[in-house]
Amino acid sequence: EEGRGERGGGGEGRGVGGGGRVTGNMGRISSADLAASLFMVGLIWTIHYVHYPLFAEVGEATYAQFQQSHVERIGQLLALPWLIEGITLLALLVVSVFGPLHKIRIPALLNGAAMAVVLIISGFWSAPAHADLADGFDASIHDQLMTANLVRTLAWTVCGICAVWIVLSMWPTEQTDEQHAK
């Protein structure tokens, strides 16, 4: 078809299933967001269900070193995927609110809200709790960390669900733009 090359067919269909540049770039961005989000969902569930509960069993003599190692290693593991998740989510928010991909607006906004919860809990509860635990294990602080982390884990799970929703919403369909316009 003429006019449907690299730039796409025009209109709102251009961004989703229209074969244009927006679809290709946004397809790659949404796929990167999905991969990073699902990695982070798996990581946070592992931390919540396996790793954090084991904090109580480390023992007083080695706890401070254990806590320091945990913070360093987890930080190294999550830095790149979390950065990718953040950048790709911002791009998806921009194109869904201000650009041609209005079809992904709801999951992108829900994803953004859930990520805001993750960031608030990380900054105001999790990081301070880890700082407090750096001097030694405290059951009360550990309980607070577990409670806050459960909310963060659920919020990150929402991010993963929204990332799947976005990719599925952008999946090419059999219906052409012309059929859609009828």
C-alpha positions in Angstrom: 0.0 0.0 0.0 1.2 3.4 -0.8 2.0 5.8 2.1 2.4 2.9 4.6 6.1 2.5 4.5 8.5 3.4 7.3 6.3 6.3 8.5 3.1 4.4 8.9 -0.4 5.1 7.6 -1.4 8.1 9.7 -4.0 8.7 12.3 -4.3 6.9 15.6 -3.9 3.5 13.9 -0.4 4.5 13.0 1.0 3.7 16.5 -0.6 0.3 17.0 -0.5 -2.3 14.3 -0.1 0.3 11.5 3.5 -0.8 10.7 4.9 2.7 11.3 8.0 3.9 13.0 6.1 4.5 16.3 5.0 0.9 16.4 8.5 -0.4 15.9 10.2 1.9 18.4 7.4 1.5 20.9 7.3 -2.2 20.4 11.0 -2.4 21.4 10.5 0.0 24.3 7.4 -1.9 25.6 9.3 -5.2 25.2 12.3 -3.8 27.2 9.9 -2.5 29.8 8.2 -5.9 30.0 11.5 -7.7 30.4 12.8 -5.3 33.1 9.5 -5.2 34.9 9.2 -9.0 35.1 12.8 -9.3 36.2 12.1 -6.8 39.0 8.8 -8.6 40.0 10.7 -11.9 40.2 13.5 -10.3 42.2 11.2 -8.5 44.7 9.1 -11.7 45.3 12.4 -13.6 45.9 13.6 -10.9 48.3 10.2 -10.8 50.1 9.5 -14.5 50.4 13.1 -15.9 50.7 15.7 -13.4 51.5 14.1 -10.9 54.0 12.7 -13.7 56.3 16.2 -15.1 56.5 17.5 -11.9 58.1 16.1 -13.1 61.4 18.3 -16.3 61.2 21.7 -14.8 60.5 22.9 -14.4 64.0 24.2 -11.4 65.9 27.9 -12.0 65.3 27.7 -11.8 61.5 24.6 -9.7 61.0 26.2 -6.3 60.3 28.4 -7.7 57.6 25.5 -9.7 56.2 23.4 -6.6 56.0 26.1 -4.6 54.3 26.7 -7.4 51.7 22.9 -7.7 51.1 22.6 -3.9 50.3 25.7 -3.9 48.1 24.8 -7.1 46.1 21.1 -6.3 45.7 22.0 -2.8 44.6 24.3 -4.1 41.9 21.7 -6.6 40.8 18.7 -4.2 40.5 20.4 -1.0 39.3 20.3 -1.7 35.5 16.9 -3.4 35.2 15.3 -0.8 37.5 16.9 2.0 35.4 15.6 0.4 32.2 12.2 0.0 33.7 12.1 3.6 34.7 13.2 5.0 31.4 10.9 2.8 29.3 8.0 3.5 31.6 8.6 7.3 31.2 8.6 6.8 27.4 5.4 4.8 27.5 3.7 7.4 29.7 4.7 10.2 27.3 3.4 8.5 24.1 0.3 7.3 25.8 -0.6 10.7 27.3 0.8 13.2 24.7 1.5 11.0 21.7 -0.4 8.6 19.4 -0.7 5.6 21.7 -3.8 6.5 23.6 -4.8 2.8 23.6 -2.1 2.1 26.3 -2.9 5.2 28.5 -4.8 3.3 31.2 -2.1 0.6 31.8 0.7 3.1 31.5 -0.9 5.4 34.1 -1.6 2.5 36.4 2.0 1.3 36.0 3.2 4.9 36.7 1.1 5.0 39.9 2.3 1.6 41.1 5.9 2.6 40.4 5.4 5.8 42.4 4.3 3.6 45.3 7.5 1.5 44.8 9.7 4.6 44.9 8.0 6.1 47.9 8.3 2.9 49.9 11.9 2.3 48.8 12.9 5.8 49.7 10.9 6.4 52.9 10.7 2.9 54.5 13.0 0.3 52.9 16.3 2.3 52.6 15.9 3.8 56.1 15.2 0.3 57.5 18.3 -1.1 55.9 20.3 1.8 57.3 18.9 1.1 60.8 19.6 -2.6 60.4 23.2 -1.9 59.4 24.2 -1.7 63.1 22.6 -5.0 63.9 19.4 -7.0 63.8 16.3 -5.4 65.4 13.1 -7.5 65.2 10.9 -4.4 65.3 12.7 -2.7 62.4 12.7 -6.1 60.5 8.9 -6.4 61.0 8.5 -2.8 59.6 10.7 -3.7 56.6 8.6 -6.9 55.9 5.3 -5.0 56.1 6.5 -2.1 53.9 8.1 -4.6 51.5 4.9 -6.5 51.1 3.1 -3.4 49.8 6.1 -2.7 47.6 6.1 -6.2 46.3 2.4 -6.0 45.5 2.9 -2.6 43.8 5.7 -4.0 41.7 3.5 -6.9 40.7 1.0 -4.4 39.4 3.8 -2.9 37.4 4.5 -6.3 35.8 0.8 -6.9 35.1 0.6 -3.5 33.4 3.7 -4.1 31.4 2.1 -7.3 30.1 -1.1 -5.4 29.4 0.8 -2.8 27.4 2.6 -5.3 25.2 -0.7 -7.2 24.6 -2.4 -3.9 23.7 0.3 -3.2 21.1 0.2 -6.7 19.6 -0.5 -6.5 15.9 -4.0 -7.6 15.0 -5.4 -9.1 11.8 -7.6 -6.0 11.4 -6.2 -3.4 9.0 -6.6 0.3 9.6 -9.1 0.5 6.7 -11.3 -2.2 8.3 -11.0 -0.5 11.7 -12.2 2.8 10.2 -15.5 1.2 8.9 
